[in-house]
Amino acid sequence: REVGGGVTDFDVDAAGSVVVFVHSGRMCTVSVPGAADGVDPPVVHILDVPGPVVDPRVSPDGSQIAWHAAGRLWVCRIDGSDPVAVTLQDGATWGLADFIAAEEFDRLRGHWWAPDSQTLLVARVDEAGVPTRWLSDPGAPGVAPIAHPYPAAGNQNASVSLWLIQPGSVAGVRVAAVGPLEAHEYIAAVRWAGGDALVQLLSRDQRECTVIAISSAGR
């Protein structure tokens, strides 16, 4: 929901050799001076990939980039070649944090590369049961209001699941789920630690916390 211009965030590979960021919805990369392929002064490369690009993340080995666009998660090579959607187009939102995770738990991400750069852990957010609010712009009263799913206190939350997906395939494996029909309602935090992803789950009243470990093999 950023409305400002310019560069608001960036990501770097494990070696610190390449930086990826978004400018005006376009994906950009810069090779860091002093790195193997870096130049001084650095040159910004604008990649021709599907967009608008949201939250691009470079793989730890610096060979690939994953990002969200138009409801799906995409992956391309570091130079922007071979862009491909790695999630389904099923009415849900893939690769972004749900509203409550971003607003209340400060979890702003919805996809995470495994340390080996071979697998992605991806959030799928289904807001079908979330009440709709209509947002208007007081400065432009002639513009039609925008529908926005908003899980107000006491209303239904989104159903969120985590999937392990390998680039080149959309046949992922569901490894965790939270929401109105599950034991927990929120995914508060996700961190890769070695070969496992540690996931913090919370009950709706936030009095019960469970931490699960998910390996890149799906166990």
SELUM-868165 format. One record per residue: x, y, z of N, C-alpha, C, O in turn; residue in three letters. Coordinates in steps of 0.1 Angstrom, whole numbers, plus 5000, padded with zeros to 4 digits. Layout:
BEGIN
XYZXYZXYZXYZala
...
end
This chain:
BEGIN
500849885000500050005000500850135000500450235004arg
502150124995502950244994502450334983502150284972glu
502450464986502050554976503150654973502950734964val
504250644980505350734977506150694965506050574961gly
506950784959507750744948509150714952509450724964gly
510050684942511350654946511650514950510750424949gly
512750484956513150354961512750344975513250414983val
511850244979511450234993511950115000511850095012thr
512550014992513149894998514149834988514049874976asp
514949744992515849674983516249544989516049515001phe
516849454981517349324986518649294980519049344969asp
519449214987520849184983521049034984520548974993val
521848984975522248834976523148814988523648914994asp
523448684991524248655002525648705001526248745012ala
526248714989527548764987527648914987528748974987ala
526548984986526549124985526949184972527549284971gly
526749104961527249144948526249204939526549274930ser
524949184942523849244934522749294943522349234952val
522249414939521149474946519949474937520049504925val
518749444942517549444934516549534941516349534953val
515749614933514749704939513749744929513849704917phe
512749814933511649854924511650004923511850074933val
511350054911511250194908510050214899510150164887his
508950274903507850304895507250174889506850164877ser
507250064897506649934893507549854884507149744880gly
508749904881509749824873510849764882511349834891arg
511349644878512349584886513749634881513949644869met
514649674890515949724887516949644895516749604906cys
518149624889519349564895520549654894520649724884thr
521449634903522749704903523749614907523649544918val
524849594900525949514904526849604913527249714909ser
527249544925527949624934529449644930530049544927val
529949764930531349784926532249704935532049694947pro
533249634929534149554937533849404936534649324939gly
532549374933532149234931532649184918533249264910ala
532549054915533148994903532649064891533549084881ala
531349094890530949164877530549304879529849364871asp
530849364891530549504894531349604886532449574882gly
530849714884531549824877531449944885530549964894val
532350034883532450164891532550274881533650284874asp
531550364880530350374888529350264884529350214872pro
528550224893527550114890526550154880526150274878pro
526050054873525050084862523650014867523649904871val
522550094866521250034869520649964857520650024846val
520249844858519649764848518149754850517749714861his
517349794841515849784842515449654835515749644823ile
514849564842514549434837513149424831512149484837leu
513049364819511749364812510949234817511149124811asp
510249244828509549134834508049174837507849294837val
507149084839505749114842505649194854506349174864pro
504749294854504549384866503149424867502249364861gly
502849524875503849594883504549504893503949424900pro
505849524895506649444904506449484918506549604921val
506249384927506149414941507149314949507149194946val
507849374958508749294967509649194960509549074963asp
510549234951511449144945512549104955513049174963pro
512848974955513848914964514848824956514448734949arg
516148854957517148784950517448654958517548654970val
517748544951518048424957519448434964520248514960ser
519648364975520948374982522148364973523248424975pro
522148274963523248254954523348364943524348364935asp
522448454943522448564933522148534919522448604910gly
521548414917521248374903519848394898519548394886ser
518848414908517448434904516848544913517348584923gln
515648594908514848684915513448644915512848594905ile
512748654927511348624928510648744932511148834939ala
509448764927508648884930507148854928506748754922trp
506348944933504848934931504449034920504949144919his
503448984912502849064902501449004898501448884895ala
500449084898499149044894498648914901498048834894ala
498848914914498248804922499148674922498848584930gly
500248674915501048544914502448574918502948694918arg
503248474921504648484923505348444911505048344904leu
506448524907507148504895508648484898509148534909trp
509348414890510848394891511448424878510948374867val
512648484878513448504865514848484869515248484880cys
515748484858517148484861517548624865516848714863arg
518748634870519248764875519248874865519248994868ile
519348834852519448934841518048964836517849044827asp
516948904842515548924838515048834828513948834824gly
515948744823515548644813514648534819514748504831ser
513848464810513048354814512148374826512048294835asp
511348484826510348504836509248404835508748384825pro
508848344847507848244847507048254860507648274871val
505748244859504948234871505048094878504947994871ala
505348094891505547964898504347934907504447834914val
503248014906502047984914500847984905500948044894thr
499747934910498547924902497848064901498248154909leu
496948074892496048194892494648144896493848104887gln
494448144909493248074914492348174922491548124930asp
492548304921491648394928492248434942491848534947gly
493348364946494048404959495248494955495448514943ala
495848544965497048624963498248554968498348504979thr
499248534959500448454963501648544964501848634956trp
502448524975503748594976503648724984504748794984gly
502548764989502448884997501948855011501248755013leu
502248945020501748935034500248975034499849055027ala
499448905042498048945044498049075052499049115058asp
496849135053496649265059497049265074497849355078phe
496549165081496849165096498349135098498949195107ile
498949055090500449025092501249155090502149175098ala
500849225080501649355077501349465087502249525092ala
500049475090499649595099499949565114500349655121glu
499749445118499749415133501049345137501449365149glu
501649265129502749185133504049225126505149165128phe
503949335118505149385111505849275102507049285100asp
505049185097505549085087505149135074504049125069arg
506149195067505849265054506149175042505849215031leu
506649055044506948965033506048855032505348815042arg
505948795020505048685018505748575010505048475006gly
507048585007507848475001509248485006509848585008his
509848365007511148355013511948245005511548125004trp
513148275001514048184994514648095005515048135016trp
514747955002515547865010517047905009517447954998ala
517847875019519247905018519947845006520947895001pro
519447725001520147664989519647724976520147674966asp
518747824976518247884964517547794955517247824943ser
517147674960516447584951514947574954514147514946gln
514447634965513047624969512647764975513447834980thr
511347784973510747904979509547864988508847774985leu
509547934999508347915008507448035005507848155007leu
506248015001505348114996504048115003503348015005val
503548235007502248255014501148265003501348334993ala
500048195005498848204997497748265006497448215016arg
497248375002496248455010494848445003494748494992val
493848385009492548375004491648465012491348445024asp
491148575006490348675013488848665010488048765011glu
488448545005487048535000486048565011484948615008ala
486348525023485348545034485548675042484848695052gly
486448755038486748875045485748985041485549005029val
485149065051484249165047484949275038486149305040pro
484149335030484649435020484349575025483149605029thr
485349665025485149805028485349885015486149835006arg
484749995014484950085002485750205005485350285014trp
486850224999487750335001487650444990487850414979leu
487250564994487150674985488350774987488950774998ser
488550854978489550964978488951094980488251144971asp
489051154992488351284994488851394985488151484982pro
490051374980490651474970490151454956490351544948gly
489451344954488951314940487551254942487351134939ala
486551334946485251274948484551214936483551134937pro
485051244924484451194912484951054909484350984900gly
485951004916486550874913485750774921485550794933val
485450664915484650554921485450494933486650484932ala
484850464944485550404956486150264952485650204942pro
487150224959487850104956487450004967487450024979ile
487149874962486749774972488049724978489049694971ala
488049704991489149654999488749555010488049595019his
489249435009488849335020489549385033490749405033pro
488749405043489249455056488749365068487549365071tyr
489749295074489349205085489249285098490149275107pro
488149365100487949445112487849345124487449235123ala
488049405136487949325148486549255149485549325148ala
486649125152485349055153484848995140483948905141gly
485449035129485048975116485948865112486948825119asn
485648805101486448685096487748735090487848835084gln
488748655094490148685089490348605076489548515072asn
491448635069491848565057492348425060492748405071ala
492248335051492848205052494148205045494248245034ser
495248175053496548185048497248055049497147985059val
497948015038498647895039500047915033500348005026ser
501047825037502447835032502647715023502247605026leu
503347745012503547635002505047634999505747744998trp
505647514997506947494992506847484977506247394972leu
507547564970507547564955508947574950509747654955ile
509247494940510447494933510347574920509347544912gln
511247674917511147744904511047644892511747544892pro
510147674883509947594872508747504873508447424864gly
508147504885506947424887505947494895506247574904ser
504647474892503547534900502947424909501947454915val
503447304909502947194917503547204931504447114934ala
503147304939503747314952503147224962502247144959gly
503747224974503247134985502847224997503647315002val
501547215001501147295013501747235026501547115028arg
502347325034503047275046502447335058502847295069val
501647445058501047505069499847585065499747635054ala
498947605075497747685072497147745084497147675095ala
496647865083496047935094494748005089494648025077val
493848035098492548095094491448055102491547985112gly
490248095098489048065106488747915108488147885119pro
489147835099488847695101490047615106490047485106leu
491147685110492347615115492547635130491847715136glu
493547565135493847575150494347715153494247765164ala
495047775144495647905146495148005135494647965124his
495148135138494548235129495648315122495448375111glu
496848325127497848415122499248345120499648265128tyr
499948385109501348355108502048485111502048575103ile
502648485123503348605127504748635122505048745119ala
505448525120506848545116507348415109506948305112ala
508248435099508848325092510348355090510748465086val
511248265094512648275093513348145088513048045094arg
514148155078514948035075516148025085516848125087trp
516347905090517447885100518147755095517647645099ala
519247765088519847645083518947585072518547655063gly
518647455073517847385063516347395066515647335059gly
515947455077514547465081514047605081514747695084asp
512747615078512047745080511347735093510547645095ala
511547835102510847845115509647935113509848045109leu
508447885117507247965114506547975128506247875135val
506248105131505548125144504048145141503648235133gln
503148065147501748065145501148115158501548085169leu
500048195157499348245168497848225168497248225157leu
497248195179495748185180495148325178495848425179ser
493848335176493248465174493348555186493548675184arg
493248495198493448585210494848615213495148685223asp
495848555205497248575207497748525220498748575225gln
497048435227497548375239498248245238498848195247arg
498148185226498748055223499648075211499248125200glu
500948045213501948055202502547915200502947845209cys
502647885187503247755183504347785172504047865163thr
505547725174506547745164506847605157507047505164val
506747605144506947475137508147495128508547605124ile
508847385125509947385116509547315103508947205103ala
509847375092509547315079510847305071511547405069ile
511247185067512447165059512147195044510947195040ser
513147215036512947245022512447125015511947135003ser
512447005021511946885015510446865019509746775014ala
509946955027508446955030508146875042506946845045gly
509146835051508746755063508646855075508346805086arg
end
